[in-house]
Amino acid sequence: MKNVYFLSDAHLGSRAIKHGRMHERRLVNFLESIKEKAAAVYLLGDMFDYWYEFKTVVPRGYTRFLGKLSELTDRGVEVHFFTGNHDIWCSDYLQTECGVILHREPITVEIYGKEFYLAHGDGLGDPDKKFKLLRAMFHSHTLQVLFSAIHPRWSVTWGLNWAKQSRIKRTRDKEPEYRGEAHEHLVNYTKAYLKDHPGINFFIYGHRHIELDLMLSATARVLIIGDWITHFTYAVFDGANLFLENYVEGETKL
């Protein structure tokens, strides 16, 4: 039985991250280290810091990462790509060129007899009205069409710079670590969802850039799986147990 892996929030291409090539290479090395052991890989959003597909143009870069995704899918590994709040604007490029399975909404899936609820996590239980408005704008088809009319020379630069400022602000303001069970929006959302869906065993999210593994009941756990900027964390399910692990190059065990 092969493993199933979950990771998120690499923010590849971020202008706020020094040594971007090394950053990408570390993620690619991890994917290389698991290719023989993986039945599936779930990328739970914000793998890119900014991504916008025009009809015949995609962002420059990410060559090693995209190549590794293609290699995995060519080997028969299922690669599931969830859009996050930084890489919402995916069309069909990743599916047709890299063979990934694209998800724009949370999904519930059975893996080795267990029920998993998987999502990036943005917009789930967060009461921030400003964020909700911004998220609605980014999901607007009309605004996407208008944005597409802007030449990539300006729109891509704007997108990368906007994402850079967002990352710098989060770093400067010290995005809060775990705020306690009662104050984490994703935990509260999950508790409410679990009441109507008691058969789900594991809830896995990205988005918050923290590591959290919390039992909600005798049969249900919620995991927030950190990021690939400072934590380099991933979850792995071997068919019996779910682990939250840190990647150290050359020392991947699961």
FIKEDREN-660515 format. One record per residue (C-alpha): x, z, y. Coordinates in steps of 0.5 Angstrom, whole numbers, plus 500, padded with zeros to 3 digits. Last residue first. Layout:
# FIKEDREN-660515
XZY/...
END
This chain:
# FIKEDREN-660515
515511517/522512517/525509524/532511525/536505527/533506534/529512535/522511535/517517536/512519531/505521531/502521524/496519520/496521513/493518507/493510507/500510511/497511518/502510523/502512531/507510536/511513541/517511545/516516550/519514557/516507558/513505551/507510552/504516549/499515543/493519545/490521539/483524537/482527530/475528526/474531519/474538520/472537527/476535534/483536531/488534537/494530537/496528544/502525547/501522554/501516558/494516559/492509558/493509550/487511545/486513538/480516535/480518528/475520522/469517525/463519521/460523526/458517530/452520535/456527536/463523536/461519542/460526546/466529543/470522545/468522552/470529553/477528550/478521554/476525560/481530559/479536563/476541558/481540553/487542557/490538563/496534558/501531563/499530570/501523573/507526577/506523584/512519585/512516578/504514578/506512585/512508583/507505577/502503582/507500587/510495581/503493579/501491586/508487586/507484579/500481581/502479588/508475585/503472580/498470585/503467590/507462586/501462581/497458586/491461588/485458585/485462579/483468584/477465585/475464578/477471577/473474582/467470579/468473572/468480575/473484570/478486575/472487580/469492576/475496574/477496582/470499583/471504577/477506579/475508586/469512583/473516579/469519573/473517567/469518561/472511558/474507564/481506561/482508554/486502551/481503545/480504537/475508533/478509526/474510520/477511514/477508507/484504507/482502514/475501517/474499524/470501530/472497536/473498544/472492548/476486550/480485543/484479541/487478534/494475534/496468532/502467537/500461540/493460539/491467540/496469545/494463549/486464548/484468555/488474557/486477564/485484563/493485562/494491567/487495565/488494558/487488553/487490546/492486541/491486534/497484530/495482522/501482518/501475514/508473515/506468520/503474524/509478524/513472527/509470532/509477535/516477534/516471538/512473544/516480544/523475545/520471550/517476554/518471560/514467565/507468566/502463563/500456565/495451563/488454564/491460568/493466564/494472568/498478565/501484569/505490566/504487559/503491553/497495557/493495551/492498544/497494540/494495533/499493528/497491521/500491514/506493516/512495512/517489512/515488519/517495521/524495523/523488527/517491531/522497533/527492535/522488539/520494543/527496544/529489546/523489552/526495555/533492554/531486558/527490563/533494565/530498570/522499570/519498577/518491577/514491570/515485566/513489560/508495561/509498554/503501554/501502547/502503540/498503533/501502526/498500519/502502513/503498507/500500500/
END
